[in-house]
Amino acid sequence: MTHDAAAVLKFYRALFGYETKSSGAVGADTFTLHLDGRPVAAIRGAGPALRYPHWMTYFEVADVDTAAERVAELGGRVADGPAEEAAGRAATVEDPEGAVFTLLRTAR
């Protein structure tokens, strides 16, 4: 997430050679970054209300509920979910030191 996705898009395209695609939604400040035709990341603008720009890492898993339970068993914490979202079933979790990431089973 960033204040203005279009403003940082040029930087990531130049740095990594990504191809980009707009989300296509009217008024959306969201772009998907592609490498060799495959989506690898996304940039979403959240406007000036965003406290600080950051990345959220997503890990594709076969079963979000089982993976979230495993996070808790290993000393991590489930911060949000599991729940159905537009991208699929997801849970935002933290490792034992508080690093945040999302578990995702992409909607098919």
C-alpha distances in whole Angstrom, upper triangle without the diagonal:
4,7,8,8,11,12,10,12,15,14,13,16,18,18,18,20,17,18,16,16,15,14,17,17,18,16,13,10,9,11,12,13,17,19,23,22,20,17,15,11,9,6,5,6,6,9,11,11,8,10,8,5,5,6,8,11,13,17,19,22,25,26,23,25,27,25,23,27,27,24,26,30,28,27,24,22,21,18,18,20,21,21,20,17,17,16,19,20,17,18,15,17,18,21,24,22,19,16,14,14,14,17,18,21,20,21,24
4,5,6,9,9,8,10,13,13,13,15,17,17,18,20,18,19,16,17,15,15,18,18,18,15,13,10,10,11,14,15,18,21,24,24,22,19,17,13,11,7,6,5,6,7,9,10,7,9,7,4,7,9,11,14,17,20,23,26,29,29,26,29,31,28,27,30,31,28,30,33,31,30,27,25,24,21,21,23,25,24,24,21,20,19,22,24,21,21,19,21,21,23,26,24,21,19,17,17,18,21,21,24,23,25,28
4,7,9,9,9,12,14,14,15,17,19,19,21,22,20,21,18,18,16,16,19,18,18,14,13,9,11,13,16,17,21,24,27,26,25,22,20,17,14,10,8,5,5,4,6,8,6,9,8,7,10,12,15,18,20,24,26,29,32,32,29,32,34,31,30,33,34,31,32,36,35,33,30,28,27,24,23,25,27,26,26,23,22,22,25,26,24,24,22,24,24,27,29,27,24,22,20,20,21,24,24,27,26,27,30
4,6,5,7,9,11,12,13,15,17,18,19,20,18,18,15,15,13,14,16,16,15,12,11,7,9,11,14,15,19,22,25,24,23,20,19,16,13,9,8,5,7,6,8,11,10,13,11,9,12,14,16,19,21,25,26,30,33,33,30,33,35,33,32,35,36,33,35,38,37,36,32,31,29,26,25,27,29,28,27,23,22,22,25,27,25,26,23,26,27,29,32,30,27,24,22,22,22,25,25,28,26,27,29
4,5,5,6,9,10,10,12,15,15,16,17,14,14,12,12,10,11,14,14,14,12,10,6,6,7,10,11,15,18,21,20,20,16,16,12,9,6,6,4,8,9,12,14,12,15,13,10,12,12,14,17,19,22,24,27,30,31,28,31,33,31,30,34,34,31,33,37,35,35,31,30,28,26,25,26,27,26,25,21,20,19,23,25,23,24,22,25,26,28,31,29,26,24,21,20,21,23,23,25,23,24,26
4,6,5,7,10,10,11,13,15,16,16,14,13,11,11,10,12,13,14,14,12,11,7,8,8,11,12,15,18,21,20,20,17,17,14,12,9,9,8,11,11,14,16,15,18,16,13,15,15,18,20,22,25,26,30,33,34,31,34,37,34,33,37,37,35,37,40,39,38,35,33,32,29,28,30,31,29,28,24,22,21,25,28,26,27,26,28,29,31,34,33,30,27,25,24,24,26,25,28,25,26,28
4,6,7,8,10,11,13,14,16,16,15,15,13,15,13,16,17,18,18,15,14,10,11,11,14,14,18,20,23,23,22,20,19,16,14,10,11,9,12,11,13,16,15,17,15,12,14,16,19,21,23,26,28,32,35,36,33,36,38,35,35,38,38,35,38,41,39,38,35,34,33,30,30,31,32,31,30,27,25,24,28,30,28,29,27,29,29,31,34,32,30,27,25,25,25,28,27,30,28,29,31
4,5,5,7,9,10,11,13,14,13,14,12,14,14,16,18,19,19,17,15,11,11,11,13,12,15,17,21,21,20,17,16,13,11,8,10,9,13,13,14,17,15,16,14,11,12,13,16,18,20,23,25,29,32,33,31,34,36,33,32,36,35,33,35,38,36,36,32,31,30,28,28,30,30,30,29,26,24,23,26,28,26,27,25,27,27,28,31,29,27,24,22,22,23,25,25,28,26,28,30
4,5,5,6,9,10,11,11,9,10,8,10,11,13,15,17,18,16,14,11,10,8,10,9,12,14,17,17,17,15,14,11,10,8,10,10,14,15,17,19,17,19,17,13,14,14,16,18,19,22,24,28,31,32,30,33,35,32,32,36,35,33,36,38,37,36,33,32,31,29,28,30,30,29,28,25,23,21,25,27,26,27,25,27,28,29,32,31,28,25,23,22,22,25,24,26,24,26,27
4,6,5,6,9,10,10,10,10,10,13,13,16,18,20,21,19,17,14,13,11,13,11,14,15,18,18,19,17,16,14,13,11,14,14,17,18,19,22,20,22,19,16,17,17,19,21,23,25,27,31,34,35,33,37,38,35,35,39,38,36,39,41,39,39,36,35,34,33,32,33,34,33,32,28,26,25,28,31,29,30,28,30,31,32,35,33,31,28,26,25,26,28,27,29,27,29,30
4,6,5,6,9,10,10,12,12,15,16,18,21,22,23,22,19,16,15,13,14,12,14,15,18,19,19,17,16,14,13,12,14,14,18,18,19,22,20,21,18,14,15,15,18,19,21,24,26,30,33,35,33,36,37,34,34,38,37,34,37,39,37,37,34,34,33,31,31,33,33,33,32,29,27,25,29,31,29,29,27,29,29,30,33,30,29,25,24,23,25,27,27,29,27,30,31
4,5,5,6,7,7,10,10,13,14,17,19,21,23,21,19,15,14,11,11,9,11,12,15,16,16,14,12,10,11,10,13,14,17,19,20,22,20,21,18,14,14,13,16,16,18,21,22,26,29,31,29,33,34,31,31,34,34,31,34,37,34,34,31,31,30,29,29,30,30,30,29,26,25,22,26,27,26,27,25,26,26,27,30,29,27,23,22,21,22,24,23,26,24,26,28
4,6,6,5,5,7,8,11,13,16,19,21,22,22,19,16,14,11,11,8,10,10,13,14,14,13,12,11,12,11,15,16,20,21,23,25,23,24,21,18,17,16,18,19,20,22,24,27,30,32,31,35,36,33,33,37,36,34,37,39,37,37,34,34,33,32,31,32,32,32,31,27,25,23,26,29,27,29,27,29,29,30,34,32,30,27,25,24,24,26,25,27,25,27,28
4,6,6,8,10,11,15,17,20,22,24,26,25,22,19,18,15,15,12,13,13,15,17,17,17,15,15,15,15,18,19,22,23,25,27,25,26,22,19,19,18,21,21,23,25,26,30,33,35,34,37,38,35,36,39,38,36,39,41,39,39,36,36,36,34,34,35,35,35,34,31,29,27,30,32,31,32,30,31,31,32,35,33,32,28,27,26,27,29,28,30,28,30,31
4,6,8,11,13,17,19,21,24,26,27,26,24,20,19,16,15,12,13,12,15,17,17,16,14,14,15,14,18,19,22,23,25,27,24,25,21,18,17,16,19,19,21,23,25,28,31,33,32,36,36,33,33,37,36,33,36,38,36,36,33,34,33,32,32,34,34,34,33,30,29,26,29,31,29,30,28,29,29,29,32,30,29,25,25,23,25,27,26,29,27,30,31
4,6,9,11,15,17,20,23,25,27,26,23,20,18,15,13,10,10,9,12,14,14,13,11,11,13,14,18,19,23,24,26,28,25,26,22,19,18,16,18,17,19,20,22,25,28,31,30,33,34,30,31,35,33,31,35,37,34,35,32,33,32,31,31,32,32,32,31,28,27,24,27,29,27,28,27,28,28,28,31,29,28,25,24,22,23,24,24,26,24,27,28
4,7,10,13,16,19,21,24,26,25,23,20,18,14,13,9,9,8,10,12,13,13,12,12,14,15,18,20,24,25,27,29,27,28,25,21,20,18,20,20,21,22,23,27,30,32,31,35,36,33,34,37,36,34,37,39,37,38,35,35,34,34,33,34,34,33,32,29,27,25,27,30,28,30,29,30,31,31,34,33,32,28,27,25,25,26,25,27,25,27,27
4,6,10,13,15,18,21,23,22,20,17,15,11,9,6,5,5,8,9,10,9,9,9,11,12,15,18,21,23,26,27,25,26,23,20,19,16,18,17,18,20,21,24,27,29,28,32,33,30,31,35,34,32,35,37,35,36,33,33,32,31,30,31,31,30,29,26,24,21,24,26,25,27,26,28,29,29,33,32,30,26,25,23,22,24,22,24,21,23,24
4,7,10,13,15,18,20,21,18,16,14,10,8,6,5,6,8,8,9,9,10,11,11,12,16,18,21,23,26,28,26,28,25,21,21,18,20,19,20,21,22,25,27,30,29,33,34,31,32,36,35,34,37,39,38,38,35,35,33,32,31,31,31,30,28,25,23,20,23,26,26,28,27,29,31,32,35,34,32,29,27,24,24,25,23,24,21,23,23
4,7,10,12,15,17,17,14,13,10,6,6,5,6,9,11,10,10,9,10,10,9,10,12,15,18,20,23,25,23,25,23,19,19,17,18,18,19,21,21,25,27,29,28,32,33,31,31,35,35,33,36,38,37,38,34,34,32,31,29,29,29,28,26,23,20,18,22,25,24,26,26,28,29,31,35,34,31,28,26,23,22,24,22,23,20,21,22
4,6,8,11,14,14,12,11,9,5,5,7,8,11,13,11,11,9,12,11,9,10,12,14,18,19,23,24,23,26,24,20,20,18,19,19,19,21,21,25,27,28,27,31,33,30,31,35,35,33,36,39,38,38,35,34,32,30,28,28,28,26,24,21,18,16,20,23,23,25,25,28,30,32,35,35,32,29,26,24,22,23,21,22,19,19,20
4,5,8,10,11,8,8,6,4,6,9,11,15,17,14,14,12,14,12,10,10,10,12,15,17,20,22,20,24,22,19,19,18,19,20,20,22,22,26,28,29,27,31,33,31,31,35,35,33,36,39,38,38,35,33,31,29,27,27,27,25,23,19,16,16,19,23,22,25,25,28,30,32,36,35,32,29,26,24,22,24,21,22,19,19,20
4,6,9,10,7,8,5,6,7,11,13,16,18,15,15,12,14,12,9,10,9,11,14,16,20,21,20,23,22,19,19,18,18,19,18,21,20,24,25,26,25,28,30,29,28,32,33,31,34,37,36,36,33,31,29,27,24,24,24,22,20,16,13,13,16,20,20,22,22,26,28,30,34,34,31,28,25,22,20,22,19,20,17,16,18
4,6,9,7,9,8,9,10,14,15,19,20,17,17,15,18,16,13,13,13,14,16,18,22,23,22,26,25,22,23,21,21,23,22,24,24,27,28,29,28,31,33,32,32,35,36,35,37,40,40,40,36,35,32,30,27,27,27,25,22,18,15,15,19,22,23,25,26,29,32,34,38,37,34,31,28,26,24,25,22,23,19,18,19
4,6,5,8,8,10,12,16,18,22,24,21,20,17,20,18,14,14,12,13,14,16,20,21,20,24,24,22,22,21,21,23,22,25,24,27,29,29,27,30,33,32,31,34,36,34,36,39,39,39,35,33,31,28,26,25,26,23,20,17,13,15,18,21,22,24,25,28,31,34,37,37,33,31,28,26,23,25,22,23,20,19,20
4,6,9,10,12,15,19,21,25,26,23,23,21,23,20,17,16,14,13,15,15,19,20,20,24,24,22,24,23,24,26,25,28,28,31,32,33,31,33,36,35,34,37,39,37,39,42,42,42,38,36,33,31,28,28,29,26,23,20,17,18,22,25,25,27,27,31,33,36,40,39,36,33,30,28,26,28,26,26,23,22,24
4,6,9,12,15,18,21,25,27,25,24,21,23,20,16,14,12,11,12,12,15,16,17,21,21,20,21,21,22,25,25,28,28,31,33,33,31,33,36,35,34,37,38,36,38,41,41,41,37,35,32,29,27,27,28,26,24,20,18,19,23,25,25,27,26,30,32,35,38,37,34,31,28,27,26,28,26,27,24,24,26
4,6,9,12,15,18,22,24,22,21,18,19,16,13,11,8,8,9,11,15,15,15,19,19,17,18,18,18,21,21,24,24,27,30,30,27,30,33,31,30,34,35,33,35,38,38,37,33,31,29,26,24,24,25,23,21,17,15,16,19,22,22,23,23,26,28,31,35,34,30,28,25,23,22,24,22,24,21,21,23
4,7,11,13,17,20,23,21,20,17,17,14,11,8,6,5,8,9,13,14,13,17,16,14,15,15,17,19,20,23,24,27,30,30,28,30,33,31,30,34,34,32,34,37,37,36,32,31,28,26,24,25,26,24,22,19,16,17,20,23,22,23,22,25,27,30,33,32,29,26,23,22,21,23,22,24,21,22,24
4,7,10,13,17,20,18,17,13,14,11,7,6,4,6,9,11,15,16,15,18,17,14,14,14,14,16,16,20,20,24,26,27,25,28,30,28,27,31,32,29,32,35,34,34,30,29,26,24,22,23,24,22,20,16,14,14,17,20,19,21,20,23,25,28,31,30,27,24,21,20,18,20,19,21,18,19,21
4,6,10,13,16,14,13,10,11,9,6,5,6,9,12,14,18,19,17,20,19,15,15,14,15,16,16,19,19,23,25,27,25,28,30,28,28,32,32,30,32,35,34,34,31,30,28,26,24,25,25,23,22,18,15,14,18,21,20,22,21,24,26,28,31,31,28,25,22,20,19,21,19,20,18,19,20
4,6,10,13,11,10,6,8,6,4,6,9,12,15,18,21,22,20,22,20,17,16,13,14,14,14,16,17,20,23,24,23,26,28,26,26,30,30,28,31,33,32,33,29,29,27,25,24,24,24,22,20,17,15,13,16,19,18,21,20,23,25,26,30,30,27,24,21,18,17,18,17,18,15,16,18
4,7,10,9,8,6,6,5,6,8,11,14,17,20,23,24,21,23,21,17,16,13,14,14,14,16,17,21,23,25,24,28,29,26,27,31,30,28,31,34,32,33,30,29,28,27,25,26,26,25,23,20,18,15,19,21,20,22,22,24,25,26,30,29,27,24,21,19,18,19,18,19,17,19,20
4,7,6,5,4,6,7,9,11,15,18,21,23,26,27,25,27,24,21,19,16,17,16,15,17,17,20,23,25,24,28,29,27,28,31,31,29,33,35,33,34,31,31,29,29,28,27,27,26,24,22,19,16,19,22,22,24,23,26,27,28,32,31,29,26,24,21,20,20,18,19,17,18,19
4,5,5,7,7,9,12,14,18,21,24,26,29,30,28,29,26,23,21,18,18,17,17,17,17,21,23,26,26,29,30,27,29,32,31,30,33,35,33,35,32,32,31,31,30,30,29,29,27,24,22,19,22,24,24,26,25,27,28,28,32,31,30,26,25,22,21,22,20,21,18,21,21
4,6,9,10,13,15,18,21,24,27,30,33,34,31,33,30,26,25,22,22,20,19,20,19,22,24,27,27,31,32,29,31,34,33,32,36,37,36,37,34,35,34,33,32,32,31,31,29,26,24,21,23,26,26,28,28,30,31,31,35,34,33,29,28,25,24,24,22,22,20,22,21
4,7,9,12,14,17,20,23,26,28,32,33,30,32,30,26,24,21,21,20,19,19,18,21,23,26,26,30,31,28,30,33,33,32,35,37,36,37,34,34,33,33,31,30,29,29,26,24,21,19,21,24,24,27,27,29,31,31,35,35,33,30,28,25,23,23,21,20,17,19,18
4,6,9,12,15,18,21,24,27,30,31,28,30,28,24,22,19,18,17,15,16,14,18,19,22,22,26,27,25,26,30,29,28,32,33,32,34,31,31,29,29,28,27,26,25,23,21,19,16,18,20,20,23,23,25,27,28,32,32,30,26,24,21,20,19,17,17,14,16,16
4,6,8,12,14,18,21,24,27,27,25,27,24,21,19,15,15,14,12,13,13,16,18,21,20,24,25,23,24,28,27,26,29,31,30,31,28,28,26,26,24,24,23,22,21,18,16,13,15,18,18,20,20,23,24,25,29,29,27,24,21,18,17,17,15,15,12,14,15
4,7,11,14,17,20,23,26,26,23,25,22,19,16,13,12,11,10,11,12,15,18,20,20,23,24,21,23,26,25,24,27,29,28,29,26,26,24,24,23,23,22,22,21,19,17,14,16,18,17,19,19,20,22,23,26,26,24,21,19,16,15,15,14,15,13,16,17
4,7,10,14,16,19,22,22,19,21,18,15,13,10,10,9,9,12,13,16,19,21,20,23,24,22,22,26,25,23,26,29,27,28,25,24,23,22,21,21,21,21,20,17,16,13,16,18,16,18,17,19,20,21,25,24,22,19,17,14,13,15,14,15,14,16,18
4,7,10,13,16,19,19,17,19,17,13,12,9,10,10,11,14,15,18,21,22,20,24,26,23,23,27,27,25,27,30,29,29,26,25,23,22,20,21,21,20,19,16,14,12,15,17,16,18,17,19,21,23,26,25,23,20,17,15,14,16,14,16,14,16,18
4,7,10,12,15,16,14,16,14,10,10,8,10,12,13,16,18,21,24,25,23,26,28,25,25,29,29,26,29,32,31,30,27,26,24,22,21,22,23,22,21,17,16,14,18,20,18,19,18,20,21,23,27,26,23,20,17,16,15,18,17,19,18,19,22
4,6,9,13,13,11,14,13,10,10,10,11,13,14,18,19,23,25,26,23,26,28,26,25,29,29,27,29,32,31,31,27,25,23,21,20,21,22,21,20,16,15,14,17,19,18,19,17,20,22,24,27,26,23,20,18,16,16,18,18,20,18,19,22
4,6,9,10,9,12,11,9,11,12,13,16,18,21,23,26,29,29,26,29,31,29,28,31,32,29,31,35,34,33,29,27,25,23,21,23,24,23,22,19,17,17,21,22,21,21,20,22,23,26,29,28,24,22,20,19,19,22,21,23,22,23,25
4,7,7,6,10,10,9,11,13,14,17,18,22,24,27,30,29,26,28,31,29,27,30,31,29,30,34,33,32,28,26,24,21,20,22,23,22,21,18,17,18,21,22,20,21,19,21,23,25,28,27,23,21,19,19,19,22,21,24,23,24,27
4,6,6,10,10,10,13,15,17,20,22,26,28,31,33,33,30,32,35,32,31,34,35,32,33,37,36,35,31,29,27,24,23,25,27,25,25,22,21,21,25,26,24,24,22,25,26,28,31,29,26,24,22,22,22,25,25,28,26,27,30
4,5,8,9,10,14,17,18,22,24,28,30,33,36,35,32,34,37,34,32,35,36,33,34,38,37,35,31,29,28,25,24,27,29,28,28,24,24,25,28,29,26,26,24,26,26,29,31,29,26,24,22,23,24,27,28,31,29,30,33
4,6,9,11,13,16,18,21,23,27,29,32,34,34,30,32,34,32,30,33,34,31,32,35,35,33,29,27,25,22,21,24,26,25,26,23,23,24,26,27,24,24,21,23,24,27,29,27,24,23,21,22,22,26,26,29,28,29,33
4,6,7,10,13,14,18,20,24,26,29,32,31,28,29,32,29,27,30,31,28,29,32,32,30,26,24,23,19,19,22,24,24,24,21,21,22,24,25,22,21,19,21,21,24,26,24,20,19,17,18,19,23,23,27,26,27,31
4,7,10,13,15,18,21,24,27,29,33,32,28,30,32,30,27,30,31,27,28,32,31,28,25,23,23,19,20,23,25,25,26,23,24,24,26,26,23,22,19,20,20,22,24,22,19,18,16,18,20,24,25,28,28,30,33
4,6,10,12,16,19,22,25,28,31,31,28,30,31,28,26,30,30,26,28,31,29,27,24,23,22,19,20,23,25,25,26,23,24,23,26,26,23,22,18,20,19,21,23,20,18,16,15,17,18,22,24,27,27,29,32
4,7,10,14,16,20,23,26,29,29,26,28,30,27,26,29,29,26,27,31,29,27,24,23,22,20,20,23,24,24,25,22,22,21,24,24,21,21,18,19,19,21,23,21,18,16,14,15,17,21,21,25,24,26,29
4,7,10,13,16,20,22,26,26,23,25,27,24,22,26,26,22,24,27,26,24,21,20,20,17,18,20,22,22,23,20,21,19,21,22,19,18,15,16,15,17,20,18,15,12,11,12,14,17,18,22,22,24,27
4,6,10,13,16,19,23,23,20,23,24,21,20,24,23,20,23,25,24,23,19,19,18,17,17,19,20,20,21,18,19,17,19,19,16,16,13,14,14,16,19,17,15,12,10,9,11,14,15,19,19,21,24
4,6,10,13,16,19,19,16,19,21,17,16,20,20,17,19,22,21,20,17,16,15,14,14,15,16,17,18,15,16,14,16,16,13,12,9,11,12,14,17,16,13,10,8,6,7,11,12,15,16,18,21
4,7,10,13,16,17,15,18,19,15,15,19,18,15,18,21,19,19,16,16,15,14,15,16,16,17,18,16,17,14,15,15,12,12,10,11,11,12,16,16,14,10,8,5,6,9,10,13,14,17,20
4,6,9,13,14,11,15,16,13,13,17,16,14,17,20,19,19,16,16,14,14,14,14,13,15,15,13,14,11,12,12,9,10,9,10,12,13,17,18,15,12,10,6,5,6,6,10,10,14,16
4,6,10,11,10,13,13,10,12,15,14,13,16,18,17,18,15,16,14,15,15,15,14,15,16,15,16,13,12,12,10,10,10,11,13,13,17,18,16,13,11,8,6,5,6,8,10,14,16
4,7,9,9,12,13,10,12,15,15,14,18,19,19,20,18,18,16,17,16,15,13,15,14,14,15,11,10,10,9,11,12,13,16,16,20,21,20,17,15,11,9,6,5,6,7,11,13
4,6,6,10,9,7,10,13,12,12,16,17,17,19,17,17,15,17,16,14,12,14,14,15,16,13,11,10,9,11,13,13,16,16,19,21,20,18,16,12,10,6,6,6,9,12,13
4,7,9,9,8,11,13,13,14,17,18,18,21,19,19,17,19,18,16,13,14,14,16,17,14,12,10,11,13,15,16,19,19,22,24,23,21,19,16,13,10,8,6,9,11,12
4,6,6,6,9,10,11,12,15,15,17,19,17,17,15,17,16,13,10,12,12,14,17,14,11,9,9,11,14,14,17,18,21,23,22,21,18,15,13,9,8,7,10,12,13
4,6,5,6,9,10,10,12,14,15,17,15,14,11,13,12,9,7,9,10,12,15,13,10,7,6,7,10,11,14,15,18,21,19,18,15,12,9,6,6,6,10,12,14
4,5,5,6,9,10,11,12,14,16,14,13,10,13,12,9,6,9,11,14,17,16,12,9,9,8,11,11,15,16,18,21,20,19,17,15,12,9,10,10,13,15,17
4,5,5,6,9,10,10,12,15,14,13,12,15,14,12,10,13,15,17,20,18,15,12,11,11,13,13,15,15,18,21,20,19,18,16,13,10,11,11,15,17,19
4,5,5,6,9,10,11,13,11,11,10,13,13,12,10,13,15,17,19,17,15,12,10,9,11,10,12,12,15,18,17,16,14,12,10,7,10,10,14,17,19
4,5,5,7,9,10,11,9,8,6,10,10,9,7,11,14,16,19,17,15,11,9,7,8,7,10,11,13,16,15,14,13,11,9,7,10,12,15,17,20
4,5,5,6,9,10,9,9,8,12,12,11,10,13,16,19,22,21,18,14,13,10,12,10,12,12,14,17,16,17,15,14,13,11,14,15,18,20,23
4,5,5,6,9,8,10,10,14,15,14,13,16,19,21,24,22,19,16,14,12,13,11,12,11,12,16,16,16,15,14,13,11,14,15,19,21,24
4,6,5,7,5,6,7,11,12,13,12,16,19,20,23,21,19,16,13,11,10,7,8,7,9,12,12,12,11,11,11,10,13,16,19,22,24
4,5,5,5,5,7,10,12,13,13,16,20,21,25,23,21,18,15,12,12,9,9,9,9,13,12,14,13,13,14,13,16,18,22,24,27
4,6,7,9,10,14,16,16,15,19,22,24,27,26,23,20,18,15,15,12,12,11,10,14,15,16,16,16,17,15,18,20,24,26,28
4,6,9,11,15,17,17,17,21,24,25,28,26,24,21,19,16,15,12,11,8,8,12,13,14,15,15,16,15,18,20,24,27,29
4,7,10,13,16,17,17,21,24,25,28,27,25,22,19,16,15,11,9,7,5,9,10,12,13,15,16,16,20,22,25,28,31
4,7,9,13,14,15,18,21,22,25,23,22,19,16,13,11,7,5,4,4,8,8,9,10,11,12,13,17,19,22,25,28
4,6,9,11,12,15,19,20,23,22,20,17,14,10,9,6,5,7,7,10,8,10,9,11,12,12,16,19,22,24,27
4,6,7,8,12,15,16,20,19,17,14,11,7,6,4,6,9,11,13,11,12,10,10,10,10,13,16,19,21,24
4,7,9,12,15,15,18,18,17,14,11,8,6,5,7,10,12,13,10,11,9,10,10,11,14,17,19,21,25
4,6,8,11,12,15,15,14,12,9,6,5,7,10,13,16,17,14,14,11,11,9,10,12,15,17,18,22
3,5,8,10,13,14,12,9,7,4,7,9,12,15,18,19,17,16,13,12,10,10,11,12,15,16,19
4,7,9,13,13,10,7,5,4,8,9,13,16,18,21,18,18,14,13,10,9,9,10,13,14,17
4,6,10,11,8,5,6,7,10,12,16,19,22,24,21,20,17,15,11,11,10,10,12,12,15
4,7,8,6,4,6,9,12,15,19,22,25,26,23,22,19,16,13,12,10,9,10,9,12
4,5,5,6,7,10,12,15,19,22,25,26,23,22,18,15,12,12,10,10,9,9,12
4,6,8,10,13,14,18,22,24,28,29,26,24,20,17,14,14,11,11,9,8,11
4,7,8,12,13,17,20,22,26,27,24,22,18,15,12,11,8,8,6,6,9
4,6,10,13,16,19,22,25,27,24,22,18,15,12,10,7,6,4,4,8
4,7,11,13,17,19,23,24,22,20,17,14,10,8,6,5,7,7,10
4,7,10,13,16,19,21,18,17,13,10,7,5,4,6,8,10,13
4,6,10,13,16,17,15,14,11,9,6,5,7,9,12,14,17
4,7,10,14,15,12,11,7,6,4,6,9,12,14,16,20
4,7,10,11,9,8,6,6,6,7,11,14,17,19,23
4,7,7,5,5,4,6,9,10,14,17,20,23,26
4,5,5,5,7,8,11,12,16,19,21,25,27
4,6,8,10,12,14,15,19,22,25,28,31
4,6,9,12,15,17,21,24,26,30,33
4,6,10,13,15,19,22,24,27,30
4,7,10,13,16,20,22,25,28
4,7,10,13,17,19,22,25
4,7,10,14,15,18,21
4,6,10,12,15,18
4,7,10,13,16
4,6,9,12
4,6,9
4,6
4
